[in-house]
């Protein structure tokens, strides 16, 4: 994408955030480009200037925005996994994020529309999971340095398991509307880390 002026960047961001908000409220299937135009007071020529690929390019940008929000919604706790109380604060933050989100996951909704075979869409999810796992693993390493977790434990493997539990819990919550499984996955994952203390 070419470099945008400050005004151009602001216009593109307004369109993007308006589209994301509409999708959160109505779902991706019920969101048309006309809805985005009306919501953001944007002309069709403006929308296609900033998103020349039309709906698919806009949805991909929304997917990136929502992926960034997954991690931002966990801050500052995710970046501060330096004590067991800090890990529990992060756990509570994750549960609250998904409880308030409810059954509709904007990122999952957009990704379903884009399709799993789209390389750009795959890259969005891959980068989100890589970044998320890396931050959890950094917390494990910190706790190993503090003597709170067995130094022989593989931080990346432990973080991957915890992240898989979170994702499984979120999928079940999307079906049931309950965070019980998400909470159990976090509680058991953190308890396992604590149990490895040398």
C-alpha positions as CSV (number, residue, x, y, z in Angstrom):
1,X,0.0,0.0,0.0
2,X,1.4,3.4,-0.9
3,X,2.4,5.9,1.9
4,X,-0.7,7.9,3.0
5,X,-0.9,11.4,4.1
6,X,-2.0,12.0,7.7
7,X,-5.5,12.9,6.4
8,X,-5.5,9.8,4.2
9,X,-4.4,7.5,7.0
10,X,-7.2,8.9,9.2
11,X,-9.8,8.3,6.5
12,X,-8.6,4.8,6.0
13,X,-8.7,4.1,9.7
14,X,-12.2,5.6,10.0
15,X,-13.4,3.2,7.3
16,X,-11.7,0.3,8.9
17,X,-12.9,0.9,12.4
18,X,-16.5,1.6,11.2
19,X,-16.4,-1.7,9.3
20,X,-15.1,-3.5,12.3
21,X,-17.8,-2.0,14.6
22,X,-20.6,-2.9,12.1
23,X,-19.3,-6.5,11.9
24,X,-19.1,-6.8,15.7
25,X,-22.7,-5.6,16.0
26,X,-24.3,-7.4,13.0
27,X,-21.9,-10.1,11.9
28,X,-19.9,-10.3,8.7
29,X,-22.6,-12.0,6.6
30,X,-25.0,-9.1,7.3
31,X,-22.4,-6.4,6.6
32,X,-22.3,-5.0,3.1
33,X,-20.1,-2.3,1.6
34,X,-23.1,0.0,1.5
35,X,-23.5,-0.5,5.3
36,X,-19.8,0.6,5.7
37,X,-20.3,3.5,3.4
38,X,-23.3,4.7,5.3
39,X,-21.8,4.2,8.8
40,X,-18.5,6.0,8.0
41,X,-20.0,8.7,5.7
42,X,-17.6,7.6,3.0
43,X,-18.1,7.6,-0.7
44,X,-17.6,4.5,-2.8
45,X,-14.7,6.0,-4.6
46,X,-13.0,6.8,-1.3
47,X,-13.5,3.2,0.0
48,X,-12.0,1.7,-3.2
49,X,-9.2,4.2,-3.1
50,X,-8.1,2.9,0.3
51,X,-9.3,-0.7,-0.2
52,X,-8.9,-1.3,-4.0
53,X,-9.6,-5.0,-3.5
54,X,-13.0,-4.2,-2.3
55,X,-14.8,-6.3,0.3
56,X,-12.1,-9.0,0.6
57,X,-9.3,-6.4,1.2
58,X,-11.5,-4.6,3.7
59,X,-12.3,-7.8,5.5
60,X,-8.6,-8.8,5.6
61,X,-7.8,-5.4,7.2
62,X,-10.6,-5.9,9.7
63,X,-9.1,-9.3,10.5
64,X,-5.7,-7.7,11.2
65,X,-7.4,-5.1,13.4
66,X,-9.3,-7.7,15.4
67,X,-6.2,-9.9,15.8
68,X,-4.3,-6.9,17.2
69,X,-7.2,-6.3,19.6
70,X,-7.0,-9.8,21.0
71,X,-3.6,-9.0,22.4
72,X,-4.3,-5.4,23.3
73,X,-7.3,-6.5,25.3
74,X,-4.9,-8.5,27.5
75,X,-2.6,-5.6,28.3
76,X,-0.8,-4.7,30.5
77,X,-1.3,-8.1,32.2
78,X,0.0,-10.2,29.3
79,X,3.3,-8.4,29.2
80,X,3.8,-8.6,33.0
81,X,3.7,-12.3,33.8
82,X,6.3,-11.8,36.6
83,X,4.6,-13.4,39.6
84,X,1.9,-15.8,40.4
85,X,-0.6,-13.0,41.3
86,X,0.3,-11.4,37.9
87,X,-0.5,-14.7,36.1
88,X,-3.9,-14.8,37.9
89,X,-4.6,-11.2,36.9
90,X,-3.9,-12.1,33.3
91,X,-6.1,-15.2,33.6
92,X,-9.0,-13.0,34.9
93,X,-8.3,-10.5,32.1
94,X,-8.6,-13.2,29.4
95,X,-11.8,-14.6,30.9
96,X,-13.4,-11.1,31.1
97,X,-12.4,-10.3,27.5
98,X,-14.1,-13.4,26.2
99,X,-17.1,-13.2,28.6
100,X,-17.8,-9.6,27.4
101,X,-17.3,-10.6,23.8
102,X,-20.0,-13.2,24.0
103,X,-20.7,-15.9,21.4
104,X,-19.8,-13.7,18.4
105,X,-16.1,-13.7,17.8
106,X,-15.4,-10.9,15.3
107,X,-12.0,-12.4,14.2
108,X,-13.5,-15.8,13.7
109,X,-16.4,-14.4,11.8
110,X,-14.2,-12.5,9.4
111,X,-11.8,-15.4,9.0
112,X,-14.6,-17.7,8.2
113,X,-15.8,-15.4,5.4
114,X,-12.3,-15.0,4.0
115,X,-11.7,-18.8,4.0
116,X,-8.9,-20.9,5.4
117,X,-7.2,-21.2,2.1
118,X,-6.4,-17.5,1.7
119,X,-2.7,-17.1,2.3
120,X,-3.1,-13.5,3.7
121,X,-5.8,-14.7,6.1
122,X,-3.7,-17.6,7.3
123,X,-0.8,-15.1,7.9
124,X,-3.0,-13.0,10.2
125,X,-3.9,-15.9,12.4
126,X,-0.4,-17.4,12.3
127,X,1.1,-14.0,13.4
128,X,-1.5,-13.6,16.2
129,X,-0.8,-17.0,17.6
130,X,3.0,-16.6,17.3
131,X,3.0,-13.3,19.1
132,X,0.6,-14.5,21.8
133,X,2.6,-17.7,22.4
134,X,5.9,-15.7,22.5
135,X,4.5,-13.4,25.2
136,X,3.3,-16.3,27.4
137,X,6.6,-18.1,26.9
138,X,8.4,-14.9,28.0
139,X,6.4,-15.0,31.2
140,X,7.4,-18.7,31.7
141,X,11.1,-17.8,31.2
142,X,10.8,-15.0,33.7
143,X,9.3,-17.3,36.3
144,X,12.1,-19.9,35.6
145,X,14.6,-17.1,36.2
146,X,12.9,-16.3,39.5
147,X,13.1,-20.0,40.6
148,X,9.3,-20.4,40.4
149,X,9.1,-22.9,37.5
150,X,11.3,-25.9,36.7
151,X,14.2,-24.6,34.5
152,X,14.0,-27.9,32.5
153,X,10.5,-27.1,31.3
154,X,10.4,-25.9,27.6
155,X,8.8,-22.4,27.8
156,X,7.6,-22.5,24.2
157,X,6.0,-26.0,24.6
158,X,4.3,-24.9,27.8
159,X,3.0,-21.7,26.2
160,X,1.7,-23.6,23.2
161,X,-0.2,-25.9,25.5
162,X,-1.7,-23.1,27.5
163,X,-2.7,-21.2,24.3
164,X,-4.3,-24.4,22.8
165,X,-6.3,-24.7,26.0
166,X,-7.4,-21.0,25.7
167,X,-8.5,-21.5,22.1
168,X,-10.4,-24.7,22.9
169,X,-12.2,-22.9,25.7
170,X,-13.1,-20.0,23.5
171,X,-14.5,-22.3,20.8
172,X,-16.7,-24.1,23.4
173,X,-17.8,-20.7,24.8
174,X,-18.8,-19.7,21.3
175,X,-21.1,-22.7,21.2
176,X,-22.4,-22.7,24.7
177,X,-22.1,-19.0,25.8
178,X,-20.3,-20.1,29.0
179,X,-16.7,-19.5,29.9
180,X,-16.5,-22.6,32.2
181,X,-14.1,-24.5,29.9
182,X,-11.9,-21.5,29.2
183,X,-11.6,-20.9,33.0
184,X,-10.7,-24.6,33.5
185,X,-8.1,-24.5,30.8
186,X,-6.4,-21.4,32.3
187,X,-6.7,-22.7,35.9
188,X,-5.2,-26.1,35.1
189,X,-2.5,-24.7,32.8
190,X,-1.3,-22.2,35.5
191,X,-1.6,-24.8,38.2
192,X,0.6,-27.1,36.1
193,X,3.2,-24.5,35.8
194,X,3.2,-23.8,39.5
195,X,3.5,-27.6,40.2
196,X,6.8,-27.7,38.4
197,X,8.5,-25.4,40.9
198,X,11.9,-26.9,41.7
